């Protein structure tokens, strides 16, 4: 299953803020974007110790045996985080 940015952002928000009601609206109102905002994904990258490096076809994010390649470093990290948590495609 391929997730678009909106689905990635909402899924991470559910993991990070499980007590928040009406999470979809909260994400929209707070302009949260884990797929392209260092402010939003940066603390997760540091906390989870996700590595990021450029590769010929984009950016690679990695943690133990989980490796994800995406077009931006923040999106790669967001997808890697979801893979670590066993969520997403």
C-alpha positions as a Python dict, from the first residue, in 0.01 Angstrom:
ca = {
    (1, 'X'): (0, 0, 0),
    (2, 'X'): (139, 336, -103),
    (3, 'X'): (54, 625, 126),
    (4, 'X'): (29, 985, 11),
    (5, 'X'): (169, 1269, 222),
    (6, 'X'): (-166, 1338, 386),
    (7, 'X'): (-202, 976, 498),
    (8, 'X'): (157, 967, 623),
    (9, 'X'): (106, 1287, 824),
    (10, 'X'): (-219, 1168, 975),
    (11, 'X'): (-79, 825, 1065),
    (12, 'X'): (226, 974, 1237),
    (13, 'X'): (5, 1222, 1420),
    (14, 'X'): (-204, 930, 1550),
    (15, 'X'): (112, 766, 1683),
    (16, 'X'): (259, 1083, 1830),
    (17, 'X'): (-59, 1242, 1968),
    (18, 'X'): (-298, 955, 2049),
    (19, 'X'): (-505, 1160, 2296),
    (20, 'X'): (-592, 1432, 2043),
    (21, 'X'): (-955, 1444, 1937),
    (22, 'X'): (-1047, 1511, 1574),
    (23, 'X'): (-689, 1452, 1468),
    (24, 'X'): (-751, 1526, 1101),
    (25, 'X'): (-869, 1879, 1184),
    (26, 'X'): (-587, 1923, 1437),
    (27, 'X'): (-326, 1834, 1173),
    (28, 'X'): (-482, 2082, 927),
    (29, 'X'): (-515, 2364, 1180),
    (30, 'X'): (-163, 2323, 1312),
    (31, 'X'): (-16, 2284, 963),
    (32, 'X'): (167, 1970, 1074),
    (33, 'X'): (370, 1805, 800),
    (34, 'X'): (603, 1524, 894),
    (35, 'X'): (678, 1462, 526),
    (36, 'X'): (829, 1804, 454),
    (37, 'X'): (872, 1990, 782),
    (38, 'X'): (1198, 1951, 974),
    (39, 'X'): (1027, 2117, 1270),
    (40, 'X'): (770, 1838, 1282),
    (41, 'X'): (984, 1531, 1202),
    (42, 'X'): (1320, 1642, 1344),
    (43, 'X'): (1255, 1543, 1705),
    (44, 'X'): (1131, 1201, 1589),
    (45, 'X'): (1447, 1149, 1382),
    (46, 'X'): (1662, 1231, 1685),
    (47, 'X'): (1455, 1031, 1934),
    (48, 'X'): (1434, 720, 1715),
    (49, 'X'): (1794, 761, 1593),
    (50, 'X'): (1693, 741, 1227),
    (51, 'X'): (1985, 789, 989),
    (52, 'X'): (1947, 987, 668),
    (53, 'X'): (2178, 1009, 369),
    (54, 'X'): (2157, 1107, 3),
    (55, 'X'): (2151, 826, -253),
    (56, 'X'): (2150, 848, -634),
    (57, 'X'): (1771, 820, -659),
    (58, 'X'): (1673, 1041, -364),
    (59, 'X'): (1720, 1010, 10),
    (60, 'X'): (1759, 703, 224),
    (61, 'X'): (1640, 682, 583),
    (62, 'X'): (1746, 385, 789),
    (63, 'X'): (1713, 226, 1130),
    (64, 'X'): (1848, -124, 1200),
    (65, 'X'): (1715, -336, 911),
    (66, 'X'): (1453, -80, 803),
    (67, 'X'): (1556, 118, 496),
    (68, 'X'): (1332, 354, 301),
    (69, 'X'): (1409, 565, -5),
    (70, 'X'): (1203, 873, -91),
    (71, 'X'): (1242, 1195, -287),
    (72, 'X'): (1310, 1412, 21),
    (73, 'X'): (1495, 1344, 347),
    (74, 'X'): (1193, 1430, 561),
    (75, 'X'): (960, 1199, 368),
    (76, 'X'): (1214, 917, 383),
    (77, 'X'): (1243, 965, 760),
    (78, 'X'): (865, 976, 803),
    (79, 'X'): (823, 652, 607),
    (80, 'X'): (1107, 489, 798),
    (81, 'X'): (940, 585, 1127),
    (82, 'X'): (617, 424, 1011),
    (83, 'X'): (804, 110, 911),
    (84, 'X'): (972, 96, 1253),
    (85, 'X'): (627, 118, 1410),
    (86, 'X'): (490, -151, 1177),
    (87, 'X'): (251, 84, 1000),
    (88, 'X'): (208, 174, 635),
    (89, 'X'): (335, 36, 312),
}
